[in-house]
């Protein structure tokens, strides 16, 4: 039973690897619209906020690049989701492999007598 689970996990990991090869341009962060005068919603501009190397950063995005950056942010989110799933599967694979190996190694116990 566990061998079947391991093969399913390995197959899903291979599928993730294949999808990762198709990942295009990406960029971390959240893209939001801000206003220079928020109370009147005037002076709209776009802002990209993200963390990189443990530092919070903010970039301003010109309107003509909004769609491009939005797609890059969406690609990054899909990328992170795939990597996180791969990590979950790798941990499960490791645990199952160790469980199988533990069951195969039978250490006889000496009975005092």
C-alpha positions as CSV (number, residue, x, y, z in Angstrom):
1,X,0.0,0.0,0.0
2,X,2.7,2.5,0.9
3,X,4.6,1.7,-2.3
4,X,1.5,2.7,-4.2
5,X,1.4,6.0,-2.3
6,X,5.1,6.6,-2.9
7,X,4.6,6.1,-6.7
8,X,1.6,8.5,-6.7
9,X,3.7,11.1,-4.9
10,X,6.6,10.7,-7.3
11,X,4.3,11.0,-10.3
12,X,2.8,14.3,-8.9
13,X,6.3,15.6,-8.2
14,X,7.3,14.9,-11.8
15,X,4.2,16.7,-13.0
16,X,5.1,19.7,-10.9
17,X,8.6,19.7,-12.3
18,X,7.2,19.7,-15.9
19,X,4.9,22.6,-15.1
20,X,7.7,24.6,-13.5
21,X,9.7,24.4,-16.7
22,X,6.9,26.4,-18.4
23,X,7.0,29.2,-15.9
24,X,7.6,32.6,-17.6
25,X,8.4,36.0,-16.2
26,X,7.4,36.5,-12.6
27,X,7.6,39.0,-9.9
28,X,6.7,38.7,-6.2
29,X,4.3,41.1,-4.5
30,X,0.9,42.7,-4.4
31,X,-0.1,45.2,-7.0
32,X,-2.5,47.9,-5.8
33,X,-4.0,51.2,-6.9
34,X,-3.3,54.1,-4.6
35,X,-4.3,57.8,-4.7
36,X,-2.3,60.9,-4.0
37,X,-5.5,62.4,-2.5
38,X,-7.3,59.3,-1.0
39,X,-10.3,61.2,0.4
40,X,-11.2,62.5,-3.1
41,X,-9.8,59.4,-5.0
42,X,-7.7,61.7,-7.2
43,X,-4.2,61.2,-8.6
44,X,-4.4,57.4,-9.0
45,X,-1.2,55.4,-9.4
46,X,-0.2,51.8,-9.1
47,X,2.2,50.4,-6.5
48,X,3.9,47.0,-6.3
49,X,4.8,46.0,-2.7
50,X,7.0,43.0,-2.0
51,X,9.7,41.4,0.2
52,X,13.1,40.6,-1.2
53,X,16.1,39.5,0.9
54,X,14.1,40.1,4.1
55,X,13.5,43.8,3.1
56,X,10.2,45.3,2.3
57,X,10.2,47.2,-1.0
58,X,7.8,49.3,-3.0
59,X,8.0,50.1,-6.7
60,X,5.7,52.5,-8.6
61,X,4.2,51.0,-11.8
62,X,3.3,53.2,-14.7
63,X,-0.2,52.5,-16.1
64,X,1.2,51.1,-19.4
65,X,3.0,48.4,-17.5
66,X,0.1,47.5,-15.1
67,X,-1.1,44.4,-17.1
68,X,2.4,43.1,-17.6
69,X,3.2,43.3,-13.9
70,X,-0.2,41.9,-12.9
71,X,0.6,38.8,-15.0
72,X,4.1,38.5,-13.5
73,X,2.6,38.7,-10.0
74,X,0.0,36.0,-10.9
75,X,2.8,33.8,-12.3
76,X,4.8,34.2,-9.2
77,X,1.8,33.1,-7.0
78,X,1.3,30.0,-9.2
79,X,5.1,29.3,-8.9
80,X,5.1,29.5,-5.1
81,X,2.0,27.3,-4.9
82,X,3.7,24.6,-7.0
83,X,6.9,24.8,-5.0
84,X,5.1,24.6,-1.7
85,X,3.2,21.5,-2.9
86,X,6.4,19.9,-4.0
87,X,7.9,20.5,-0.5
88,X,4.8,18.9,1.1
89,X,5.1,15.9,-1.2
90,X,8.8,15.6,-0.6
91,X,8.3,15.5,3.2
92,X,5.6,12.9,2.9
93,X,7.7,10.9,0.5
94,X,10.6,10.9,2.9
95,X,8.4,9.8,5.9
96,X,6.8,7.0,3.9
97,X,10.2,5.8,2.6
98,X,11.6,5.7,6.2
99,X,8.4,3.9,7.5
100,X,8.9,1.2,4.8
101,X,12.6,0.8,5.6
102,X,11.8,0.6,9.3
103,X,9.3,-2.2,8.7
104,X,11.8,-4.2,6.6
105,X,14.4,-4.1,9.2
106,X,13.3,-6.4,11.9
107,X,15.6,-6.5,14.9
108,X,15.1,-9.7,17.0
109,X,14.6,-9.0,20.7
110,X,16.4,-11.3,23.1
111,X,14.2,-12.7,25.8
112,X,15.8,-13.0,29.2
113,X,15.5,-16.4,30.6
